[in-house]
């Protein structure tokens, strides 16, 4: 991997090469081995203003599995999402989204997506919970996307196959 550090004593214009045995990926210059900076996504973190309400939503309503968390000097919760992926809930009571962003569900808002094998059943469960949602089928993929928001306005998408041919708005590519 090539790296150009900031100008400074001993670094001005120097090109350093990192050679790691057996690790490859990306563009290679002659005689250089490059590595990708990561192997896979490990976790996603979101901020909340109330950890108790977040636990009610993520554990109580969505049924996510809590996992042990280090003793940080701030409150939070960790959840296993499967496949080695985790969700980290972090208290930040100073970061409050405007009401319109907490209440509105638009696809361009930041979110993370959870794969479901049966998006129709997931949509039925979300409806039964009384959660406001945005429910669409993607034209290009044919996958159903069910978006919900937690009490702080963090958006969660459930995505998966659907057998539904009606009742769900279809998005075209």
DAWOBEL-V330933 format. One record per residue. SS is DSSP state (2 for helix, 1 for strand, 0 for the rest). PSI is psi in degrees with one decimal (none if undefined). Layout:
ss;psi
SS;PSI
SS;PSI
//
This chain:
ss;psi
0;133.9
1;144.8
1;132.9
0;111.8
0;172.3
0;151.7
0;140.5
0;178.8
0;122.4
0;-4.4
0;-8.0
0;108.8
0;11.6
0;137.1
0;119.6
1;143.9
1;134.3
0;120.5
0;115.6
0;126.1
0;126.0
0;0.7
0;119.8
0;168.9
0;155.1
0;-169.6
0;142.9
0;135.8
0;162.9
0;126.1
0;6.7
0;139.5
0;128.8
0;156.8
0;148.8
0;143.4
0;-13.8
0;161.0
0;-45.9
0;163.5
0;131.8
0;-46.2
1;161.8
1;136.7
1;143.4
1;154.5
1;147.0
1;161.4
0;-9.7
0;107.7
2;-35.6
2;-46.3
2;-37.5
2;-43.2
2;-41.8
2;-39.5
2;-55.6
2;-38.5
2;-52.5
2;-52.7
2;-48.5
0;-18.1
0;25.1
0;151.2
1;118.5
1;142.8
1;160.2
0;146.2
0;139.7
0;159.9
0;68.3
0;167.0
0;23.7
0;148.2
0;155.6
1;180.0
1;144.2
1;142.4
1;145.1
1;132.3
1;2.3
1;158.3
0;26.8
0;2.6
1;140.4
1;156.6
1;125.2
1;120.3
1;126.3
1;129.6
1;126.8
0;86.4
0;2.2
0;-13.6
0;88.4
0;125.7
0;150.2
0;149.5
2;-40.6
2;-35.1
2;-31.8
2;-32.3
2;-23.3
0;138.5
0;103.6
0;140.6
0;-24.8
0;-3.6
0;149.6
0;141.2
1;168.9
1;154.9
1;139.7
1;126.0
1;136.9
0;140.8
0;-19.1
0;88.6
2;-27.3
2;-44.7
2;-40.4
2;-43.9
2;-40.8
2;-41.8
2;-40.7
2;-43.1
2;-42.3
2;-30.9
2;-12.5
0;19.7
0;133.2
0;140.7
0;165.1
1;121.6
1;111.7
1;161.1
1;127.9
1;126.6
0;-48.6
0;-37.2
0;-24.5
0;6.7
0;144.3
1;136.6
1;119.8
1;113.4
1;134.4
1;167.1
1;144.4
0;176.5
0;-22.3
0;1.7
0;7.5
0;129.1
1;135.8
1;132.4
1;133.5
1;128.4
1;137.6
1;-178.1
0;152.4
0;147.5
0;-5.7
0;131.0
0;-8.6
0;-179.1
0;-7.5
0;128.7
1;133.5
1;133.3
1;132.6
0;157.8
0;none
//
